[in-house]
């Protein structure tokens, strides 16, 4: 990763740069704990090859990234991911919290 990308706000990073930044932070947490790549992969329940590929490229499946976050005690960061903005009114808040009726049966577009 370029030094400039590290200093940029996250909103200005490309998806690839953001993925690399995440993998670098995971590696830093791993090293701070004194874990090898093998130990980290075993603790997360992923293969060593998958973990090495992630550290090298930043590419990893979401479920595996979540497993890494759990073992590194960093899963709280996912709570803000895709969070809705604050409600602007009580009516909007009520609409968000209102239970939506569940559909029974198949959706029409699922049959196509």
PyMOL commands that place a pseudoatom at each C-alpha (Angstrom):
pseudoatom trace, name=CA, resn=UNK, resi=1, chain=A, elem=C, hetatm=0, pos=[0.000, 0.000, 0.000]
pseudoatom trace, name=CA, resn=UNK, resi=2, chain=A, elem=C, hetatm=0, pos=[1.206, 3.472, -0.792]
pseudoatom trace, name=CA, resn=UNK, resi=3, chain=A, elem=C, hetatm=0, pos=[2.074, 5.747, 2.115]
pseudoatom trace, name=CA, resn=UNK, resi=4, chain=A, elem=C, hetatm=0, pos=[-0.390, 8.356, 0.794]
pseudoatom trace, name=CA, resn=UNK, resi=5, chain=A, elem=C, hetatm=0, pos=[-3.292, 5.893, 0.969]
pseudoatom trace, name=CA, resn=UNK, resi=6, chain=A, elem=C, hetatm=0, pos=[-2.646, 5.291, 4.668]
pseudoatom trace, name=CA, resn=UNK, resi=7, chain=A, elem=C, hetatm=0, pos=[-3.062, 8.984, 5.410]
pseudoatom trace, name=CA, resn=UNK, resi=8, chain=A, elem=C, hetatm=0, pos=[-6.215, 9.431, 3.326]
pseudoatom trace, name=CA, resn=UNK, resi=9, chain=A, elem=C, hetatm=0, pos=[-9.628, 9.398, 4.999]
pseudoatom trace, name=CA, resn=UNK, resi=10, chain=A, elem=C, hetatm=0, pos=[-11.354, 6.060, 4.529]
pseudoatom trace, name=CA, resn=UNK, resi=11, chain=A, elem=C, hetatm=0, pos=[-13.930, 7.703, 2.238]
pseudoatom trace, name=CA, resn=UNK, resi=12, chain=A, elem=C, hetatm=0, pos=[-11.184, 8.460, -0.286]
pseudoatom trace, name=CA, resn=UNK, resi=13, chain=A, elem=C, hetatm=0, pos=[-9.683, 4.958, -0.410]
pseudoatom trace, name=CA, resn=UNK, resi=14, chain=A, elem=C, hetatm=0, pos=[-10.465, 2.601, -3.246]
pseudoatom trace, name=CA, resn=UNK, resi=15, chain=A, elem=C, hetatm=0, pos=[-11.973, -0.760, -2.252]
pseudoatom trace, name=CA, resn=UNK, resi=16, chain=A, elem=C, hetatm=0, pos=[-8.584, -2.396, -2.881]
pseudoatom trace, name=CA, resn=UNK, resi=17, chain=A, elem=C, hetatm=0, pos=[-6.757, 0.135, -0.727]
pseudoatom trace, name=CA, resn=UNK, resi=18, chain=A, elem=C, hetatm=0, pos=[-9.306, -0.286, 2.041]
pseudoatom trace, name=CA, resn=UNK, resi=19, chain=A, elem=C, hetatm=0, pos=[-8.942, -4.079, 1.911]
pseudoatom trace, name=CA, resn=UNK, resi=20, chain=A, elem=C, hetatm=0, pos=[-5.159, -3.746, 2.096]
pseudoatom trace, name=CA, resn=UNK, resi=21, chain=A, elem=C, hetatm=0, pos=[-5.457, -1.356, 5.020]
pseudoatom trace, name=CA, resn=UNK, resi=22, chain=A, elem=C, hetatm=0, pos=[-7.651, -3.837, 6.892]
pseudoatom trace, name=CA, resn=UNK, resi=23, chain=A, elem=C, hetatm=0, pos=[-5.233, -6.700, 6.234]
pseudoatom trace, name=CA, resn=UNK, resi=24, chain=A, elem=C, hetatm=0, pos=[-2.327, -4.566, 7.470]
pseudoatom trace, name=CA, resn=UNK, resi=25, chain=A, elem=C, hetatm=0, pos=[-4.207, -3.777, 10.692]
pseudoatom trace, name=CA, resn=UNK, resi=26, chain=A, elem=C, hetatm=0, pos=[-5.040, -7.452, 11.205]
pseudoatom trace, name=CA, resn=UNK, resi=27, chain=A, elem=C, hetatm=0, pos=[-1.356, -8.289, 10.719]
pseudoatom trace, name=CA, resn=UNK, resi=28, chain=A, elem=C, hetatm=0, pos=[-0.353, -5.595, 13.220]
pseudoatom trace, name=CA, resn=UNK, resi=29, chain=A, elem=C, hetatm=0, pos=[-2.768, -7.023, 15.813]
pseudoatom trace, name=CA, resn=UNK, resi=30, chain=A, elem=C, hetatm=0, pos=[-1.429, -10.520, 15.140]
pseudoatom trace, name=CA, resn=UNK, resi=31, chain=A, elem=C, hetatm=0, pos=[2.168, -9.392, 15.598]
pseudoatom trace, name=CA, resn=UNK, resi=32, chain=A, elem=C, hetatm=0, pos=[1.293, -7.426, 18.754]
pseudoatom trace, name=CA, resn=UNK, resi=33, chain=A, elem=C, hetatm=0, pos=[0.013, -10.695, 20.237]
pseudoatom trace, name=CA, resn=UNK, resi=34, chain=A, elem=C, hetatm=0, pos=[3.118, -12.542, 19.108]
pseudoatom trace, name=CA, resn=UNK, resi=35, chain=A, elem=C, hetatm=0, pos=[1.120, -14.988, 16.998]
pseudoatom trace, name=CA, resn=UNK, resi=36, chain=A, elem=C, hetatm=0, pos=[2.440, -16.659, 13.889]
pseudoatom trace, name=CA, resn=UNK, resi=37, chain=A, elem=C, hetatm=0, pos=[0.341, -16.786, 10.742]
pseudoatom trace, name=CA, resn=UNK, resi=38, chain=A, elem=C, hetatm=0, pos=[-0.249, -20.489, 11.477]
pseudoatom trace, name=CA, resn=UNK, resi=39, chain=A, elem=C, hetatm=0, pos=[-1.492, -19.781, 15.032]
pseudoatom trace, name=CA, resn=UNK, resi=40, chain=A, elem=C, hetatm=0, pos=[-3.771, -17.039, 13.787]
pseudoatom trace, name=CA, resn=UNK, resi=41, chain=A, elem=C, hetatm=0, pos=[-5.260, -19.239, 11.078]
pseudoatom trace, name=CA, resn=UNK, resi=42, chain=A, elem=C, hetatm=0, pos=[-5.806, -22.111, 13.523]
pseudoatom trace, name=CA, resn=UNK, resi=43, chain=A, elem=C, hetatm=0, pos=[-7.442, -19.853, 16.131]
pseudoatom trace, name=CA, resn=UNK, resi=44, chain=A, elem=C, hetatm=0, pos=[-9.783, -18.454, 13.463]
pseudoatom trace, name=CA, resn=UNK, resi=45, chain=A, elem=C, hetatm=0, pos=[-10.547, -21.854, 11.967]
pseudoatom trace, name=CA, resn=UNK, resi=46, chain=A, elem=C, hetatm=0, pos=[-9.309, -20.946, 8.503]
pseudoatom trace, name=CA, resn=UNK, resi=47, chain=A, elem=C, hetatm=0, pos=[-6.539, -22.433, 6.400]
pseudoatom trace, name=CA, resn=UNK, resi=48, chain=A, elem=C, hetatm=0, pos=[-3.025, -21.052, 6.533]
pseudoatom trace, name=CA, resn=UNK, resi=49, chain=A, elem=C, hetatm=0, pos=[-3.149, -20.458, 2.771]
pseudoatom trace, name=CA, resn=UNK, resi=50, chain=A, elem=C, hetatm=0, pos=[-6.294, -18.360, 3.128]
pseudoatom trace, name=CA, resn=UNK, resi=51, chain=A, elem=C, hetatm=0, pos=[-4.729, -16.304, 5.888]
pseudoatom trace, name=CA, resn=UNK, resi=52, chain=A, elem=C, hetatm=0, pos=[-1.472, -15.753, 3.996]
pseudoatom trace, name=CA, resn=UNK, resi=53, chain=A, elem=C, hetatm=0, pos=[-3.415, -14.714, 0.895]
pseudoatom trace, name=CA, resn=UNK, resi=54, chain=A, elem=C, hetatm=0, pos=[-5.376, -12.227, 3.015]
pseudoatom trace, name=CA, resn=UNK, resi=55, chain=A, elem=C, hetatm=0, pos=[-2.252, -10.645, 4.497]
pseudoatom trace, name=CA, resn=UNK, resi=56, chain=A, elem=C, hetatm=0, pos=[-0.686, -10.396, 1.046]
pseudoatom trace, name=CA, resn=UNK, resi=57, chain=A, elem=C, hetatm=0, pos=[-3.701, -9.119, -0.924]
pseudoatom trace, name=CA, resn=UNK, resi=58, chain=A, elem=C, hetatm=0, pos=[-6.407, -8.004, 1.482]
pseudoatom trace, name=CA, resn=UNK, resi=59, chain=A, elem=C, hetatm=0, pos=[-8.827, -10.424, -0.186]
pseudoatom trace, name=CA, resn=UNK, resi=60, chain=A, elem=C, hetatm=0, pos=[-10.892, -12.686, 2.086]
pseudoatom trace, name=CA, resn=UNK, resi=61, chain=A, elem=C, hetatm=0, pos=[-14.478, -13.906, 2.419]
pseudoatom trace, name=CA, resn=UNK, resi=62, chain=A, elem=C, hetatm=0, pos=[-16.596, -11.909, 4.854]
pseudoatom trace, name=CA, resn=UNK, resi=63, chain=A, elem=C, hetatm=0, pos=[-17.258, -14.863, 7.166]
pseudoatom trace, name=CA, resn=UNK, resi=64, chain=A, elem=C, hetatm=0, pos=[-13.523, -15.543, 7.458]
pseudoatom trace, name=CA, resn=UNK, resi=65, chain=A, elem=C, hetatm=0, pos=[-12.837, -11.868, 8.135]
pseudoatom trace, name=CA, resn=UNK, resi=66, chain=A, elem=C, hetatm=0, pos=[-15.427, -12.001, 10.908]
pseudoatom trace, name=CA, resn=UNK, resi=67, chain=A, elem=C, hetatm=0, pos=[-13.688, -15.051, 12.384]
pseudoatom trace, name=CA, resn=UNK, resi=68, chain=A, elem=C, hetatm=0, pos=[-10.423, -13.115, 12.429]
pseudoatom trace, name=CA, resn=UNK, resi=69, chain=A, elem=C, hetatm=0, pos=[-12.159, -10.154, 14.045]
pseudoatom trace, name=CA, resn=UNK, resi=70, chain=A, elem=C, hetatm=0, pos=[-13.512, -12.403, 16.814]
pseudoatom trace, name=CA, resn=UNK, resi=71, chain=A, elem=C, hetatm=0, pos=[-10.154, -13.938, 17.706]
pseudoatom trace, name=CA, resn=UNK, resi=72, chain=A, elem=C, hetatm=0, pos=[-8.534, -10.491, 17.660]
pseudoatom trace, name=CA, resn=UNK, resi=73, chain=A, elem=C, hetatm=0, pos=[-11.379, -9.028, 19.740]
pseudoatom trace, name=CA, resn=UNK, resi=74, chain=A, elem=C, hetatm=0, pos=[-12.121, -6.488, 17.004]
pseudoatom trace, name=CA, resn=UNK, resi=75, chain=A, elem=C, hetatm=0, pos=[-15.667, -7.472, 16.034]
pseudoatom trace, name=CA, resn=UNK, resi=76, chain=A, elem=C, hetatm=0, pos=[-17.171, -4.277, 17.502]
pseudoatom trace, name=CA, resn=UNK, resi=77, chain=A, elem=C, hetatm=0, pos=[-16.009, -2.398, 14.418]
pseudoatom trace, name=CA, resn=UNK, resi=78, chain=A, elem=C, hetatm=0, pos=[-18.582, -4.268, 12.334]
pseudoatom trace, name=CA, resn=UNK, resi=79, chain=A, elem=C, hetatm=0, pos=[-21.474, -2.736, 14.302]
pseudoatom trace, name=CA, resn=UNK, resi=80, chain=A, elem=C, hetatm=0, pos=[-21.169, 0.563, 12.437]
pseudoatom trace, name=CA, resn=UNK, resi=81, chain=A, elem=C, hetatm=0, pos=[-20.919, -1.069, 9.033]
pseudoatom trace, name=CA, resn=UNK, resi=82, chain=A, elem=C, hetatm=0, pos=[-23.967, -0.098, 6.943]
pseudoatom trace, name=CA, resn=UNK, resi=83, chain=A, elem=C, hetatm=0, pos=[-25.612, 1.559, 9.943]
pseudoatom trace, name=CA, resn=UNK, resi=84, chain=A, elem=C, hetatm=0, pos=[-28.696, 3.610, 9.209]
pseudoatom trace, name=CA, resn=UNK, resi=85, chain=A, elem=C, hetatm=0, pos=[-28.361, 7.344, 9.775]
pseudoatom trace, name=CA, resn=UNK, resi=86, chain=A, elem=C, hetatm=0, pos=[-30.132, 8.708, 12.854]
pseudoatom trace, name=CA, resn=UNK, resi=87, chain=A, elem=C, hetatm=0, pos=[-33.879, 9.134, 12.464]
pseudoatom trace, name=CA, resn=UNK, resi=88, chain=A, elem=C, hetatm=0, pos=[-34.901, 12.701, 11.658]
pseudoatom trace, name=CA, resn=UNK, resi=89, chain=A, elem=C, hetatm=0, pos=[-38.281, 12.463, 13.353]
pseudoatom trace, name=CA, resn=UNK, resi=90, chain=A, elem=C, hetatm=0, pos=[-40.268, 10.325, 15.766]
pseudoatom trace, name=CA, resn=UNK, resi=91, chain=A, elem=C, hetatm=0, pos=[-42.402, 9.162, 12.859]
pseudoatom trace, name=CA, resn=UNK, resi=92, chain=A, elem=C, hetatm=0, pos=[-39.313, 7.952, 10.985]
pseudoatom trace, name=CA, resn=UNK, resi=93, chain=A, elem=C, hetatm=0, pos=[-38.061, 6.186, 14.115]
pseudoatom trace, name=CA, resn=UNK, resi=94, chain=A, elem=C, hetatm=0, pos=[-41.438, 4.519, 14.609]
pseudoatom trace, name=CA, resn=UNK, resi=95, chain=A, elem=C, hetatm=0, pos=[-41.492, 3.400, 10.975]
pseudoatom trace, name=CA, resn=UNK, resi=96, chain=A, elem=C, hetatm=0, pos=[-38.055, 1.821, 11.348]
pseudoatom trace, name=CA, resn=UNK, resi=97, chain=A, elem=C, hetatm=0, pos=[-38.918, -0.076, 14.508]
pseudoatom trace, name=CA, resn=UNK, resi=98, chain=A, elem=C, hetatm=0, pos=[-42.378, -1.177, 13.389]
pseudoatom trace, name=CA, resn=UNK, resi=99, chain=A, elem=C, hetatm=0, pos=[-42.493, -4.894, 12.731]
pseudoatom trace, name=CA, resn=UNK, resi=100, chain=A, elem=C, hetatm=0, pos=[-42.988, -5.711, 9.095]
pseudoatom trace, name=CA, resn=UNK, resi=101, chain=A, elem=C, hetatm=0, pos=[-45.517, -8.488, 8.379]
pseudoatom trace, name=CA, resn=UNK, resi=102, chain=A, elem=C, hetatm=0, pos=[-43.887, -11.653, 7.125]
pseudoatom trace, name=CA, resn=UNK, resi=103, chain=A, elem=C, hetatm=0, pos=[-44.873, -12.962, 3.745]
pseudoatom trace, name=CA, resn=UNK, resi=104, chain=A, elem=C, hetatm=0, pos=[-46.247, -16.418, 3.510]
pseudoatom trace, name=CA, resn=UNK, resi=105, chain=A, elem=C, hetatm=0, pos=[-45.553, -18.315, 0.350]
pseudoatom trace, name=CA, resn=UNK, resi=106, chain=A, elem=C, hetatm=0, pos=[-43.175, -17.788, -2.503]
pseudoatom trace, name=CA, resn=UNK, resi=107, chain=A, elem=C, hetatm=0, pos=[-42.342, -14.472, -4.087]
pseudoatom trace, name=CA, resn=UNK, resi=108, chain=A, elem=C, hetatm=0, pos=[-43.341, -14.144, -7.713]
pseudoatom trace, name=CA, resn=UNK, resi=109, chain=A, elem=C, hetatm=0, pos=[-39.844, -13.167, -8.862]
pseudoatom trace, name=CA, resn=UNK, resi=110, chain=A, elem=C, hetatm=0, pos=[-38.374, -16.208, -7.086]
pseudoatom trace, name=CA, resn=UNK, resi=111, chain=A, elem=C, hetatm=0, pos=[-40.369, -18.518, -9.352]
pseudoatom trace, name=CA, resn=UNK, resi=112, chain=A, elem=C, hetatm=0, pos=[-38.963, -17.074, -12.572]
for i in range(1, 112): cmd.bond("trace and resi %d" % i, "trace and resi %d" % (i + 1))
show_as sticks, trace
zoom trace
